[in-house]
Amino acid sequence: MIAVIRIRGEVGVKRDIEETLNRLRLKKKYSCIVIQSPKEEQIGMIKKVKDFVAFGEIDDVMYKKLVEKRGKKDSQGKLKPFFRLHPPRGGIKSKESFPKGVLGNHKEKINELLERML
């Protein structure tokens, strides 16, 4: 499972990047999606927006926590496809690429960032 969290806001974003973020359902800052089994097209979209999001592989325990604390249901009782998160406790070091900052591929360390944002 891959978790993708939008870190950067909406100001000054190019149109094609904004459209890709909307297709990934990452419309607002600190929103998160979880892709169970990513397709090649979804991986390509994530690579395109890597300078605006943090992403990595999450484990089952973190996914259950995420659904418990931040999962919302729509009018038909289904789980919504995105999660709204808090800004990370302790703040963001820098909006640069990982490991100096928050953006980019965190691999398994995305679990630590998600824990701070629940």
SEDO-243881 format. One record per residue: residue number from 1; residue in one letter; z, y, x of N, C-alpha, C, CB in turn. Coordinates in nm, 2 decimals. Glycine has a CB too. Layout:
<nodes>
[node NUM,'A',[Z,Y,X],[Z,Y,X],[Z,Y,X],[Z,Y,X]],
...
</nodes>
This chain:
<nodes>
[node 1,'M',[0.00,-0.12,0.08],[0.00,0.00,0.00],[0.00,0.12,0.09],[0.12,0.00,-0.10]],
[node 2,'I',[-0.08,0.22,0.05],[-0.09,0.35,0.12],[-0.03,0.46,0.03],[-0.23,0.38,0.17]],
[node 3,'A',[0.06,0.54,0.09],[0.11,0.66,0.02],[0.04,0.78,0.08],[0.27,0.66,0.03]],
[node 4,'V',[0.00,0.87,0.00],[-0.06,0.99,0.04],[0.01,1.11,-0.02],[-0.22,1.00,0.00]],
[node 5,'I',[0.06,1.20,0.06],[0.14,1.31,0.02],[0.07,1.44,0.06],[0.29,1.31,0.07]],
[node 6,'R',[0.05,1.53,-0.04],[-0.01,1.66,-0.01],[0.10,1.75,0.05],[-0.08,1.72,-0.13]],
[node 7,'I',[0.07,1.81,0.16],[0.17,1.90,0.23],[0.12,2.04,0.22],[0.18,1.85,0.38]],
[node 8,'R',[0.00,2.07,0.24],[-0.05,2.21,0.24],[-0.08,2.25,0.10],[-0.17,2.22,0.33]],
[node 9,'G',[-0.07,2.38,0.08],[-0.09,2.44,-0.05],[-0.24,2.46,-0.09],[-0.02,2.57,-0.06]],
[node 10,'E',[-0.26,2.55,-0.18],[-0.40,2.57,-0.24],[-0.47,2.69,-0.18],[-0.39,2.58,-0.39]],
[node 11,'V',[-0.40,2.78,-0.11],[-0.47,2.90,-0.07],[-0.56,2.87,0.05],[-0.36,3.00,-0.03]],
[node 12,'G',[-0.68,2.93,0.05],[-0.77,2.92,0.16],[-0.83,2.78,0.19],[-0.70,2.96,0.28]],
[node 13,'V',[-0.83,2.69,0.09],[-0.89,2.56,0.10],[-1.04,2.56,0.07],[-0.81,2.45,0.02]],
[node 14,'K',[-1.12,2.50,0.15],[-1.26,2.50,0.12],[-1.29,2.42,-0.01],[-1.34,2.43,0.23]],
[node 15,'R',[-1.40,2.45,-0.08],[-1.43,2.39,-0.21],[-1.44,2.24,-0.20],[-1.55,2.45,-0.26]],
[node 16,'D',[-1.51,2.19,-0.10],[-1.53,2.04,-0.10],[-1.40,1.97,-0.07],[-1.63,2.00,0.01]],
[node 17,'I',[-1.31,2.03,0.01],[-1.18,1.97,0.04],[-1.09,1.97,-0.09],[-1.10,2.04,0.15]],
[node 18,'E',[-1.10,2.08,-0.16],[-1.02,2.09,-0.28],[-1.07,1.99,-0.39],[-1.04,2.24,-0.34]],
[node 19,'E',[-1.20,1.97,-0.39],[-1.26,1.87,-0.49],[-1.21,1.73,-0.45],[-1.41,1.88,-0.49]],
[node 20,'T',[-1.21,1.70,-0.32],[-1.16,1.57,-0.28],[-1.02,1.55,-0.31],[-1.19,1.55,-0.13]],
[node 21,'L',[-0.93,1.65,-0.29],[-0.79,1.64,-0.32],[-0.77,1.62,-0.47],[-0.72,1.77,-0.28]],
[node 22,'N',[-0.85,1.69,-0.55],[-0.85,1.67,-0.70],[-0.89,1.53,-0.74],[-0.93,1.77,-0.77]],
[node 23,'R',[-0.99,1.47,-0.68],[-1.03,1.34,-0.71],[-0.92,1.24,-0.67],[-1.16,1.30,-0.64]],
[node 24,'L',[-0.84,1.27,-0.57],[-0.73,1.18,-0.53],[-0.61,1.21,-0.61],[-0.70,1.20,-0.38]],
[node 25,'R',[-0.62,1.30,-0.71],[-0.51,1.34,-0.80],[-0.39,1.41,-0.72],[-0.45,1.22,-0.87]],
[node 26,'L',[-0.43,1.48,-0.61],[-0.33,1.56,-0.54],[-0.36,1.71,-0.56],[-0.34,1.52,-0.39]],
[node 27,'K',[-0.32,1.75,-0.68],[-0.36,1.89,-0.72],[-0.26,1.99,-0.67],[-0.38,1.90,-0.87]],
[node 28,'K',[-0.14,1.95,-0.66],[-0.03,2.05,-0.62],[0.04,2.01,-0.49],[0.07,2.07,-0.73]],
[node 29,'K',[0.10,2.10,-0.43],[0.18,2.08,-0.31],[0.29,1.98,-0.34],[0.23,2.21,-0.25]],
[node 30,'Y',[0.32,1.89,-0.25],[0.42,1.79,-0.26],[0.40,1.69,-0.37],[0.56,1.85,-0.27]],
[node 31,'S',[0.28,1.66,-0.40],[0.25,1.55,-0.49],[0.21,1.43,-0.41],[0.13,1.59,-0.60]],
[node 32,'C',[0.23,1.31,-0.47],[0.21,1.19,-0.39],[0.14,1.09,-0.48],[0.34,1.13,-0.35]],
[node 33,'I',[0.05,1.01,-0.42],[-0.01,0.90,-0.49],[0.01,0.77,-0.40],[-0.17,0.92,-0.51]],
[node 34,'V',[0.01,0.66,-0.47],[0.02,0.53,-0.40],[-0.10,0.45,-0.43],[0.15,0.46,-0.43]],
[node 35,'I',[-0.18,0.41,-0.33],[-0.30,0.32,-0.35],[-0.26,0.18,-0.31],[-0.42,0.38,-0.27]],
[node 36,'Q',[-0.27,0.09,-0.41],[-0.22,-0.05,-0.39],[-0.32,-0.12,-0.29],[-0.22,-0.12,-0.52]],
[node 37,'S',[-0.44,-0.12,-0.32],[-0.54,-0.19,-0.23],[-0.65,-0.09,-0.21],[-0.59,-0.33,-0.28]],
[node 38,'P',[-0.65,-0.01,-0.11],[-0.75,0.10,-0.09],[-0.89,0.04,-0.07],[-0.71,0.19,0.02]],
[node 39,'K',[-0.99,0.11,-0.13],[-1.13,0.08,-0.11],[-1.18,0.16,0.00],[-1.21,0.10,-0.24]],
[node 40,'E',[-1.30,0.13,0.05],[-1.36,0.20,0.16],[-1.38,0.35,0.12],[-1.50,0.14,0.19]],
[node 41,'E',[-1.42,0.38,0.00],[-1.44,0.52,-0.05],[-1.31,0.60,-0.04],[-1.50,0.52,-0.19]],
[node 42,'Q',[-1.20,0.54,-0.09],[-1.07,0.60,-0.09],[-1.03,0.63,0.05],[-0.97,0.52,-0.16]],
[node 43,'I',[-1.05,0.54,0.14],[-1.01,0.56,0.28],[-1.09,0.68,0.34],[-1.03,0.43,0.37]],
[node 44,'G',[-1.22,0.68,0.31],[-1.30,0.79,0.35],[-1.25,0.93,0.30],[-1.45,0.77,0.31]],
[node 45,'M',[-1.21,0.93,0.17],[-1.16,1.06,0.12],[-1.03,1.10,0.19],[-1.13,1.04,-0.03]],
[node 46,'I',[-0.94,1.00,0.22],[-0.82,1.03,0.29],[-0.85,1.09,0.43],[-0.73,0.91,0.30]],
[node 47,'K',[-0.94,1.03,0.50],[-0.98,1.08,0.63],[-1.04,1.22,0.62],[-1.09,0.98,0.70]],
[node 48,'K',[-1.11,1.25,0.51],[-1.16,1.39,0.50],[-1.06,1.49,0.48],[-1.26,1.39,0.38]],
[node 49,'V',[-0.95,1.46,0.42],[-0.84,1.55,0.39],[-0.72,1.53,0.48],[-0.80,1.54,0.24]],
[node 50,'K',[-0.73,1.47,0.59],[-0.62,1.43,0.68],[-0.55,1.56,0.73],[-0.67,1.35,0.79]],
[node 51,'D',[-0.61,1.67,0.73],[-0.55,1.80,0.78],[-0.47,1.87,0.67],[-0.65,1.89,0.83]],
[node 52,'F',[-0.46,1.81,0.55],[-0.39,1.87,0.44],[-0.28,1.77,0.38],[-0.48,1.90,0.33]],
[node 53,'V',[-0.28,1.64,0.43],[-0.19,1.54,0.37],[-0.13,1.46,0.48],[-0.27,1.45,0.28]],
[node 54,'A',[-0.02,1.40,0.44],[0.05,1.30,0.53],[0.03,1.16,0.46],[0.20,1.33,0.55]],
[node 55,'F',[0.00,1.06,0.53],[-0.03,0.93,0.47],[0.02,0.82,0.57],[-0.18,0.91,0.44]],
[node 56,'G',[0.04,0.70,0.51],[0.08,0.59,0.59],[0.11,0.47,0.49],[0.20,0.62,0.67]],
[node 57,'E',[0.14,0.36,0.55],[0.17,0.24,0.48],[0.32,0.23,0.44],[0.14,0.11,0.56]],
[node 58,'I',[0.35,0.22,0.31],[0.48,0.21,0.26],[0.52,0.06,0.23],[0.51,0.30,0.14]],
[node 59,'D',[0.65,0.03,0.23],[0.69,-0.10,0.20],[0.73,-0.11,0.05],[0.81,-0.15,0.29]],
[node 60,'D',[0.75,-0.23,0.01],[0.78,-0.25,-0.14],[0.91,-0.19,-0.18],[0.79,-0.40,-0.17]],
[node 61,'V',[1.01,-0.19,-0.09],[1.14,-0.13,-0.12],[1.12,0.02,-0.15],[1.24,-0.15,-0.01]],
[node 62,'M',[1.05,0.09,-0.07],[1.02,0.24,-0.09],[0.94,0.26,-0.21],[0.95,0.30,0.04]],
[node 63,'Y',[0.85,0.18,-0.24],[0.77,0.19,-0.37],[0.86,0.18,-0.49],[0.66,0.09,-0.37]],
[node 64,'K',[0.95,0.08,-0.49],[1.04,0.07,-0.60],[1.13,0.19,-0.62],[1.13,-0.06,-0.58]],
[node 65,'K',[1.18,0.24,-0.50],[1.26,0.36,-0.51],[1.18,0.48,-0.57],[1.31,0.40,-0.37]],
[node 66,'L',[1.06,0.49,-0.52],[0.97,0.60,-0.57],[0.95,0.59,-0.72],[0.84,0.60,-0.49]],
[node 67,'V',[0.93,0.48,-0.77],[0.90,0.46,-0.91],[1.03,0.49,-0.99],[0.85,0.32,-0.94]],
[node 68,'E',[1.15,0.44,-0.94],[1.28,0.46,-1.01],[1.31,0.61,-1.02],[1.39,0.39,-0.93]],
[node 69,'K',[1.30,0.68,-0.90],[1.35,0.82,-0.90],[1.24,0.92,-0.95],[1.38,0.86,-0.76]],
[node 70,'R',[1.11,0.90,-0.93],[1.01,1.00,-0.96],[0.90,0.95,-1.05],[0.95,1.04,-0.83]],
[node 71,'G',[0.91,0.83,-1.09],[0.80,0.78,-1.18],[0.82,0.83,-1.32],[0.81,0.62,-1.19]],
[node 72,'K',[0.71,0.88,-1.38],[0.71,0.93,-1.52],[0.61,0.86,-1.60],[0.68,1.08,-1.52]],
[node 73,'K',[0.64,0.84,-1.73],[0.54,0.77,-1.81],[0.47,0.87,-1.90],[0.62,0.67,-1.90]],
[node 74,'D',[0.34,0.83,-1.93],[0.26,0.92,-2.02],[0.29,0.88,-2.16],[0.11,0.90,-1.99]],
[node 75,'S',[0.22,0.94,-2.26],[0.24,0.92,-2.40],[0.23,0.77,-2.44],[0.15,1.01,-2.48]],
[node 76,'Q',[0.15,0.70,-2.37],[0.12,0.56,-2.41],[0.22,0.46,-2.34],[-0.02,0.52,-2.38]],
[node 77,'G',[0.31,0.51,-2.26],[0.41,0.43,-2.19],[0.36,0.38,-2.06],[0.44,0.31,-2.28]],
[node 78,'K',[0.25,0.42,-2.01],[0.20,0.37,-1.87],[0.26,0.47,-1.77],[0.04,0.37,-1.87]],
[node 79,'L',[0.27,0.42,-1.65],[0.32,0.50,-1.54],[0.21,0.59,-1.49],[0.36,0.41,-1.42]],
[node 80,'K',[0.24,0.72,-1.48],[0.14,0.82,-1.43],[0.10,0.79,-1.29],[0.20,0.97,-1.44]],
[node 81,'P',[-0.03,0.82,-1.26],[-0.08,0.78,-1.13],[-0.04,0.86,-1.01],[-0.23,0.78,-1.13]],
[node 82,'F',[0.05,0.96,-1.03],[0.10,1.04,-0.92],[0.25,1.07,-0.94],[0.02,1.18,-0.91]],
[node 83,'F',[0.31,1.11,-0.83],[0.45,1.15,-0.83],[0.47,1.29,-0.78],[0.53,1.04,-0.74]],
[node 84,'R',[0.56,1.37,-0.84],[0.59,1.50,-0.79],[0.72,1.49,-0.71],[0.61,1.60,-0.91]],
[node 85,'L',[0.72,1.53,-0.58],[0.83,1.52,-0.49],[0.89,1.65,-0.46],[0.79,1.45,-0.36]],
[node 86,'H',[1.01,1.65,-0.40],[1.08,1.77,-0.35],[1.03,1.80,-0.22],[1.24,1.75,-0.35]],
[node 87,'P',[1.04,1.93,-0.17],[1.01,1.95,-0.03],[1.11,1.87,0.06],[1.02,2.10,0.01]],
[node 88,'P',[1.07,1.83,0.18],[1.16,1.74,0.26],[1.29,1.80,0.30],[1.08,1.69,0.38]],
[node 89,'R',[1.40,1.73,0.28],[1.53,1.78,0.32],[1.53,1.79,0.47],[1.64,1.68,0.27]],
[node 90,'G',[1.58,1.89,0.52],[1.58,1.91,0.67],[1.45,1.99,0.71],[1.58,1.78,0.74]],
[node 91,'G',[1.36,2.02,0.62],[1.24,2.10,0.64],[1.13,2.02,0.71],[1.28,2.22,0.72]],
[node 92,'I',[1.03,2.10,0.73],[0.91,2.05,0.80],[0.90,2.11,0.94],[0.77,2.08,0.72]],
[node 93,'K',[0.89,2.03,1.04],[0.89,2.08,1.18],[0.77,2.18,1.19],[0.88,1.97,1.28]],
[node 94,'S',[0.65,2.12,1.16],[0.53,2.20,1.18],[0.42,2.14,1.10],[0.49,2.20,1.33]],
[node 95,'K',[0.33,2.22,1.05],[0.22,2.17,0.98],[0.10,2.14,1.07],[0.17,2.27,0.87]],
[node 96,'E',[0.13,2.06,1.18],[0.03,2.02,1.27],[0.02,1.87,1.26],[0.07,2.05,1.42]],
[node 97,'S',[-0.07,1.81,1.33],[-0.09,1.66,1.32],[0.03,1.59,1.38],[-0.22,1.63,1.40]],
[node 98,'F',[0.05,1.47,1.32],[0.15,1.38,1.37],[0.12,1.34,1.51],[0.17,1.26,1.27]],
[node 99,'P',[0.21,1.33,1.60],[0.36,1.32,1.60],[0.42,1.46,1.61],[0.41,1.23,1.70]],
[node 100,'K',[0.35,1.57,1.65],[0.41,1.70,1.66],[0.46,1.75,1.53],[0.32,1.80,1.73]],
[node 101,'G',[0.38,1.73,1.42],[0.40,1.78,1.29],[0.40,1.68,1.19],[0.31,1.89,1.26]],
[node 102,'V',[0.37,1.72,1.06],[0.38,1.63,0.95],[0.25,1.57,0.91],[0.45,1.71,0.83]],
[node 103,'L',[0.14,1.64,0.93],[0.01,1.60,0.88],[-0.05,1.48,0.95],[-0.09,1.72,0.88]],
[node 104,'G',[-0.13,1.41,0.88],[-0.20,1.30,0.94],[-0.14,1.16,0.91],[-0.21,1.32,1.09]],
[node 105,'N',[-0.18,1.06,0.99],[-0.14,0.92,0.97],[-0.01,0.90,1.03],[-0.25,0.83,1.03]],
[node 106,'H',[0.09,0.86,0.95],[0.23,0.83,1.00],[0.25,0.68,1.01],[0.33,0.88,0.90]],
[node 107,'K',[0.16,0.60,0.97],[0.17,0.45,0.97],[0.30,0.41,0.89],[0.18,0.40,1.12]],
[node 108,'E',[0.39,0.34,0.96],[0.51,0.30,0.88],[0.62,0.41,0.88],[0.58,0.18,0.95]],
[node 109,'K',[0.61,0.52,0.95],[0.71,0.62,0.95],[0.70,0.71,0.83],[0.69,0.71,1.07]],
[node 110,'I',[0.60,0.69,0.74],[0.59,0.76,0.62],[0.71,0.73,0.53],[0.46,0.73,0.54]],
[node 111,'N',[0.77,0.61,0.54],[0.89,0.58,0.46],[1.00,0.68,0.49],[0.93,0.43,0.50]],
[node 112,'E',[1.02,0.72,0.61],[1.12,0.82,0.65],[1.10,0.95,0.58],[1.14,0.84,0.80]],
[node 113,'L',[0.97,1.00,0.58],[0.94,1.12,0.52],[0.96,1.11,0.36],[0.79,1.16,0.55]],
[node 114,'L',[0.91,1.00,0.30],[0.93,0.99,0.16],[1.08,0.98,0.12],[0.87,0.86,0.11]],
[node 115,'E',[1.16,0.92,0.20],[1.31,0.92,0.18],[1.37,1.06,0.17],[1.38,0.83,0.29]],
[node 116,'R',[1.32,1.14,0.26],[1.37,1.28,0.27],[1.32,1.36,0.15],[1.33,1.35,0.39]],
[node 117,'M',[1.21,1.32,0.08],[1.15,1.40,-0.03],[1.19,1.35,-0.16],[1.00,1.39,-0.01]],
[node 118,'L',[1.27,1.24,-0.17],[1.31,1.19,-0.30],[1.43,1.26,-0.36],[1.35,1.04,-0.30]],
</nodes>
